[in-house]
Structures are given as structure tokens and as C-alpha cells.
Amino acid sequence: MKVLLYFESEKALQNSGIGRAMKHQMAALTSVGVEYTTDPWDDSYDVLHINTFGFNSEAIIKKARSLGKAVVYHAHSTEEDFRNSFVLSNQIAPIFKKRLVSLYSQADAIITPTPYSKSLLEGYGIDLPIYAVSNGIDLNRFDYNEEKVKAFRKYFSLKEDDKVILSVGLYFERKGILDFVEIAKMCPEYKFIWFGYTNPVMIPKPVRDVVDEYPNNVIFPGYVKGPIIEGAYAGADCFFFPSYEETEGIVVLEALAARQQVLLRDIGVFDPWLIDGVNCYKAHDNQEFISKLHGIIDGTLKDTKVEGRKTAEERSIESVGKQLKKIYESVLK
């Protein structure tokens, strides 16, 4: 069995969650001995595993069908998580949904990261086998490393007693960036660092205004990779992710794998695998976020790091590889 992993516009999307998901797929297939190619001109594959929805993606599906290949569509995107992102995204969202349904429906089976995103696709009326398979996490990358933590603290000139609230994401309103900055204003005793970047031309004015002018205790370092962000996951005092909509949230898995205290918005995508007070903390609004941030930093709330790491371990690269292999075998039958 050989798989074609197809990822359109790879350079443009390589720093996104979808980009990391593609790398995880490659590692997952290697871990279970499934041969793969990323060359769309290599016709020796048996299963097309497609990750994107551009015009080239549609052409690749048609070619695969003409060659009698099986097609698995990885549904990373939904109408719901397209909204409140780019300029005009809400106006375009209904058209975007129609395109997704049209493309996804051409597959033999669909993979999506969580039971929540599976339920959304079923609500679109798609009548195909849909499998919920996590995007996975490279656990070794997020094992505690003191040198990485030191590099992170040195990079941001952090003092020994500085308390750091971390978040990671694109500059989207959907990601909760406006709430992140608003909460930072109300918690001047903490430092708030948001890793990630989006071209200002592509984001609405309220978000542009926030990333242009923000409180002194907020840092927007842009896109940072390697030891600095890995050290941040382990060395911060809380990973705070106030996103309003996700299909999974790879950055949440990264924080859990790093044994970090995690605070999330209480939204459907995190049920049932993340439980408030067990492997994370959840809140509904800014006042509740502030209350739980204080509890996490001050140590008055129970530590959830060990259970959080266990949750990440259940979504290891090797586990994902086994699940993908079974799905490929089922579509080939």
C-alpha cells in the first residue's frame, strides 16, 4: 500500500495548524511502515490522502478518480472555523461551505480531527464514512528541556519572578485575540505573550488595531519556532487559549504534551476529551478567565499537568499512524 499525501500551497500554509498536521501525517505513516509520496506526479500510489481545497486539489481528485485510486479527504476546515478570520470571511462563509461540501463529497471517506468537527460535517448532509482522528502530537519534541526554557526566558528578558501567560495562533478574532489583550489590560501583574502572525492586510481593522497598539505587558513576537516556543510551552505559567471555534487545536495538544497548565474557552470542540478541573481548565467569559488565571498562577486551583500529558499521549504520532492505516485499508476494500 502506498499513499499520496497532497498539500496544496504548502509554503503559504506551512506555519499553520494544517501545515503541522501534514508533517504529523508523514511521521505517523513512517511509524507504521506505510509507504507514502508527496509528489502529485507519482501515479504509483493506491490512496490519495488530500489535505487542502484549492483548485489544484480538485484537479488531483479528478486525476485520482480517472486512475481508479481511492480518495480520503482530510477535513481540516469547516464553515464555522472560517468565520471571524480574514477580511470578508463572514460574507464568503456560505460559499466556502458549499465548496467544502462539494469537494469532501468526492471522497470515499473523510477524516476530521474531533467528534465535534465530525458532527458539523454530518450536519452538512455529507453521507460518507467520517472518521474522527486527532492530528496527533510529537511527544518527544515537548518533553521538558531546561536549556529551551532558559532560551525562552532570555529571549524575552524575563525576570525570575515574572508570571507568563502564553497563547499561540493566527491574528484572528475567532482565536480570541481581542479577549486576550482585554484580559491583559485587567491583569497588569502578568506578562502575556502571543506567538503567531498574520499579514495585517488580511485581518479586519479591530484586530489590526489591537496588534498595532497594546498594553506594556503584552508581547507579539510574531512567528517563532524551535527552542524558543518549545521552551515557552514548558516555561510559561499558563497556556491560555480563548478561541471561539476550532476543529481540534494542535497548539492545545502541544501545551498538554509540554505538561503545561491549560485554560480554554468552554466550546464544543473540547468535549468530551478535555474536562474542566481534570486535564485542563475551562471558562465562558473574560471575568471567569481572569478568576481561573489567578487560581492557576497562585496555585489555588488543582494542578492538571499530569492528566493533560496523559491526554496528549493518547494522541501520539504512533496512535494516529495506526488509525490512518486502518482507514486506508477500509477504503481499499
Wavefront OBJ file of the C-alpha trace (Angstrom):
o trace
v 0.000 0.000 0.000
v 1.283 3.449 -0.980
v -0.301 6.800 -0.128
v -0.095 10.155 -1.889
v -0.186 12.891 0.757
v -1.278 16.017 -1.089
v -0.970 19.504 0.376
v -1.642 22.470 -1.901
v 0.102 25.826 -1.264
v 2.464 24.147 1.188
v 4.793 27.135 1.590
v 1.934 29.519 2.336
v 0.373 27.193 4.908
v 3.432 25.517 6.424
v 3.260 27.591 9.633
v -0.448 26.927 10.178
v -2.091 24.096 12.083
v -2.821 22.377 8.761
v 0.869 22.583 7.890
v 1.836 20.887 11.141
v -0.888 18.273 10.623
v 0.692 17.324 7.283
v 4.096 16.814 8.946
v 2.431 14.688 11.605
v 0.816 12.531 8.894
v 4.206 11.896 7.321
v 5.676 10.877 10.681
v 2.596 8.795 11.522
v 2.787 6.768 8.298
v 6.511 6.221 8.779
v 5.840 4.938 12.306
v 3.562 2.160 10.999
v 5.549 1.329 7.871
v 3.133 2.754 5.303
v 4.917 3.994 2.190
v 3.972 7.495 1.034
v 4.850 10.096 -1.546
v 4.202 13.848 -1.686
v 4.829 14.001 -5.443
v 1.493 14.532 -7.253
v 3.098 13.312 -10.493
v 3.874 9.912 -8.954
v 0.964 7.718 -10.054
v 2.159 4.580 -8.256
v 0.050 5.273 -5.159
v -3.078 3.407 -4.041
v -4.765 6.032 -1.831
v -4.919 9.796 -2.270
v -4.945 11.482 1.135
v -5.759 15.109 0.406
v -5.465 17.936 2.928
v -6.428 21.110 1.055
v -9.256 22.569 -1.010
v -7.728 24.759 -3.725
v -8.176 24.415 -7.478
v -5.163 22.117 -7.791
v -6.669 19.908 -5.073
v -9.804 19.481 -7.162
v -7.706 18.565 -10.204
v -5.759 15.996 -8.182
v -9.028 14.334 -7.102
v -10.247 14.122 -10.700
v -6.949 12.610 -11.785
v -7.058 10.082 -8.928
v -10.588 9.073 -9.932
v -9.552 8.646 -13.577
v -6.772 6.313 -12.413
v -9.137 4.303 -10.207
v -7.464 5.356 -6.946
v -9.159 5.520 -3.555
v -9.595 9.011 -2.094
v -9.511 10.047 1.559
v -10.244 13.701 2.325
v -8.805 15.238 5.492
v -11.403 17.819 6.532
v -9.345 20.368 8.443
v -11.743 23.188 7.597
v -15.383 23.962 8.285
v -17.599 26.969 7.661
v -17.640 27.591 11.397
v -13.878 27.963 11.772
v -13.628 30.010 8.567
v -15.815 32.739 10.049
v -14.265 35.627 12.007
v -10.858 35.105 10.474
v -9.842 37.018 7.331
v -11.309 40.204 5.897
v -14.768 39.388 4.394
v -14.629 35.818 5.757
v -18.159 36.042 7.198
v -19.601 37.220 3.886
v -17.792 34.480 1.966
v -18.507 31.716 4.521
v -21.715 30.305 2.901
v -19.937 29.994 -0.469
v -16.925 28.463 1.266
v -19.178 25.861 2.888
v -20.700 24.878 -0.476
v -17.227 24.364 -1.918
v -16.141 22.262 1.045
v -19.230 20.049 0.762
v -18.679 19.648 -2.983
v -15.034 18.636 -2.534
v -15.418 16.486 0.571
v -18.285 14.584 -1.066
v -15.964 13.371 -3.839
v -14.013 11.183 -1.395
v -14.512 7.564 -0.350
v -14.067 8.544 3.284
v -13.417 11.657 5.334
v -11.049 12.169 8.250
v -11.611 15.041 10.654
v -9.776 15.751 13.917
v -12.524 15.514 16.563
v -16.011 14.145 17.214
v -17.184 17.780 17.232
v -15.938 18.512 13.710
v -17.360 15.167 12.591
v -20.787 16.248 13.859
v -20.512 19.515 11.898
v -19.782 17.661 8.662
v -22.672 15.268 9.270
v -24.837 18.353 9.766
v -23.816 19.500 6.275
v -25.585 16.430 4.894
v -22.416 14.616 3.803
v -23.295 10.921 3.531
v -19.882 9.238 3.662
v -17.912 7.376 6.330
v -16.404 10.083 8.575
v -13.624 9.156 10.999
v -12.538 11.326 13.927
v -8.748 11.056 14.148
v -6.610 13.534 16.059
v -3.954 15.473 14.152
v -1.553 13.962 16.664
v 1.395 15.290 18.595
v 5.158 14.667 18.587
v 5.544 13.959 22.303
v 9.353 13.937 22.305
v 9.515 17.463 20.947
v 7.684 18.767 24.007
v 9.489 16.848 26.736
v 10.880 19.239 29.347
v 14.237 20.700 28.358
v 15.844 23.177 30.752
v 18.043 24.699 28.043
v 14.975 25.514 25.940
v 13.267 27.120 28.940
v 16.374 29.229 29.588
v 16.480 30.237 25.911
v 12.827 31.315 26.083
v 13.316 33.421 29.228
v 16.487 35.007 27.860
v 14.839 35.783 24.509
v 12.147 37.831 26.250
v 14.408 39.201 29.024
v 12.087 37.733 31.653
v 12.811 38.269 35.331
v 12.803 35.353 37.757
v 9.511 36.424 39.323
v 7.698 37.259 36.056
v 4.474 35.300 35.585
v 3.867 34.497 31.929
v 0.580 33.766 30.136
v 1.144 32.173 26.739
v -1.014 31.801 23.638
v -0.316 30.687 20.067
v -2.353 31.401 16.941
v -3.005 33.498 13.885
v -4.263 37.067 14.334
v -7.920 36.059 14.039
v -10.823 37.368 16.073
v -12.021 33.746 16.154
v -8.877 32.822 18.072
v -9.896 35.161 20.898
v -7.083 37.650 20.382
v -9.277 40.627 21.328
v -10.190 38.952 24.627
v -6.547 38.035 25.216
v -5.497 41.690 25.071
v -8.508 42.890 27.054
v -7.721 40.431 29.837
v -4.065 41.508 29.765
v -5.215 45.081 30.446
v -7.040 43.854 33.542
v -4.082 41.748 34.742
v -1.082 44.099 34.578
v 0.797 41.936 37.095
v 1.285 39.219 34.434
v 3.105 39.192 31.087
v 1.061 37.992 28.105
v 2.855 36.579 25.036
v 1.013 35.713 21.797
v 3.084 33.700 19.318
v 1.940 33.783 15.689
v 1.451 36.193 12.825
v -0.957 37.097 10.035
v -0.396 39.698 7.323
v -2.245 42.850 8.540
v -3.745 43.339 5.075
v -5.731 40.114 5.576
v -7.252 40.857 9.003
v -10.158 43.154 9.973
v -9.489 46.604 11.457
v -10.359 45.754 15.107
v -7.683 43.074 15.110
v -5.167 45.266 13.257
v -5.698 47.975 15.858
v -5.005 45.545 18.698
v -1.746 44.209 17.245
v -0.599 47.766 16.445
v -1.286 49.226 19.878
v -1.426 47.116 23.026
v -0.589 47.275 26.758
v 3.007 47.210 28.003
v 2.539 43.736 29.494
v 1.640 42.205 26.093
v 4.242 40.898 23.628
v 3.572 39.984 19.998
v 6.860 38.385 18.842
v 5.368 37.103 15.573
v 6.032 33.617 14.273
v 8.790 31.981 16.306
v 9.791 28.330 16.020
v 12.249 25.903 17.560
v 13.695 26.072 21.077
v 12.115 29.451 21.924
v 8.485 28.441 21.514
v 9.141 24.924 22.798
v 10.730 26.489 25.874
v 7.739 28.807 26.190
v 5.297 25.899 26.290
v 7.244 24.367 29.176
v 8.398 27.543 30.900
v 5.265 29.705 30.933
v 2.879 29.673 33.893
v -0.270 29.054 31.840
v -1.276 28.346 28.257
v -4.368 30.483 27.689
v -6.388 29.721 24.546
v -9.620 31.773 24.357
v -10.554 30.561 20.857
v -14.234 30.610 19.903
v -14.033 27.846 17.275
v -11.583 25.064 16.337
v -11.600 21.708 14.590
v -9.093 20.464 17.184
v -6.400 22.975 18.127
v -2.927 21.470 17.629
v -1.457 24.174 19.869
v -3.595 22.836 22.724
v -2.092 19.380 22.187
v 1.375 20.951 22.218
v 0.692 22.654 25.548
v -0.696 19.460 27.059
v 2.325 17.496 25.830
v 4.611 20.083 27.467
v 2.897 19.452 30.813
v 1.586 22.995 30.880
v -1.443 24.279 32.773
v -4.082 24.900 30.109
v -7.018 27.338 30.212
v -9.555 27.163 27.363
v -12.848 28.635 26.322
v -15.621 26.135 27.045
v -16.607 25.285 23.452
v -17.880 22.113 21.788
v -14.654 21.022 20.135
v -13.029 20.323 23.506
v -15.761 17.901 24.595
v -15.530 15.166 25.705
v -11.746 14.772 25.645
v -10.892 17.819 27.767
v -12.524 18.036 31.192
v -12.574 21.157 33.350
v -10.563 20.637 36.508
v -9.156 17.285 35.359
v -6.792 17.773 32.392
v -7.392 21.498 31.821
v -9.489 24.428 32.975
v -12.358 25.982 31.011
v -14.195 29.287 31.248
v -17.044 31.061 29.465
v -16.228 34.782 29.648
v -13.459 37.219 30.497
v -14.294 37.531 34.182
v -14.220 33.760 34.582
v -10.963 33.601 32.617
v -9.380 36.145 34.973
v -10.577 34.269 38.049
v -9.137 30.982 36.788
v -5.886 32.592 35.648
v -5.370 33.863 39.184
v -6.190 30.413 40.571
v -3.708 28.715 38.249
v -0.893 31.207 38.872
v -1.444 31.366 42.632
v -1.757 27.586 42.932
v -5.215 27.661 44.493
v -6.574 25.548 41.626
v -5.538 21.900 41.315
v -2.582 21.146 39.050
v -3.776 19.414 35.842
v -0.392 18.899 34.152
v -0.085 15.136 34.638
v -3.565 14.380 33.341
v -3.027 16.806 30.473
v 0.114 14.966 29.400
v -1.804 11.657 29.503
v -4.391 13.171 27.143
v -1.622 14.173 24.721
v -0.080 10.690 24.938
v -3.376 9.190 23.755
v -2.912 11.251 20.580
v 0.681 10.285 19.850
v 2.025 10.121 16.306
v 2.154 6.318 16.552
v -1.507 6.108 17.586
v -2.520 8.316 14.657
v -0.491 6.155 12.274
v -2.359 3.011 13.330
v -5.717 4.716 12.815
v -4.780 6.091 9.390
v -3.585 2.676 8.242
v -6.929 1.096 9.182
v -8.847 3.780 7.272
v -6.720 3.303 4.140
v -7.297 -0.455 4.336
v -11.049 0.075 4.640
v -11.298 2.314 1.563
v -9.153 -0.088 -0.489
v -11.611 -2.883 0.306
l 1 2 3 4 5 6 7 8 9 10 11 12 13 14 15 16 17 18 19 20 21 22 23 24 25 26 27 28 29 30 31 32 33 34 35 36 37 38 39 40 41 42 43 44 45 46 47 48 49 50 51 52 53 54 55 56 57 58 59 60 61 62 63 64 65 66 67 68 69 70 71 72 73 74 75 76 77 78 79 80 81 82 83 84 85 86 87 88 89 90 91 92 93 94 95 96 97 98 99 100 101 102 103 104 105 106 107 108 109 110 111 112 113 114 115 116 117 118 119 120 121 122 123 124 125 126 127 128 129 130 131 132 133 134 135 136 137 138 139 140 141 142 143 144 145 146 147 148 149 150 151 152 153 154 155 156 157 158 159 160 161 162 163 164 165 166 167 168 169 170 171 172 173 174 175 176 177 178 179 180 181 182 183 184 185 186 187 188 189 190 191 192 193 194 195 196 197 198 199 200 201 202 203 204 205 206 207 208 209 210 211 212 213 214 215 216 217 218 219 220 221 222 223 224 225 226 227 228 229 230 231 232 233 234 235 236 237 238 239 240 241 242 243 244 245 246 247 248 249 250 251 252 253 254 255 256 257 258 259 260 261 262 263 264 265 266 267 268 269 270 271 272 273 274 275 276 277 278 279 280 281 282 283 284 285 286 287 288 289 290 291 292 293 294 295 296 297 298 299 300 301 302 303 304 305 306 307 308 309 310 311 312 313 314 315 316 317 318 319 320 321 322 323 324 325 326 327 328 329 330 331 332 333
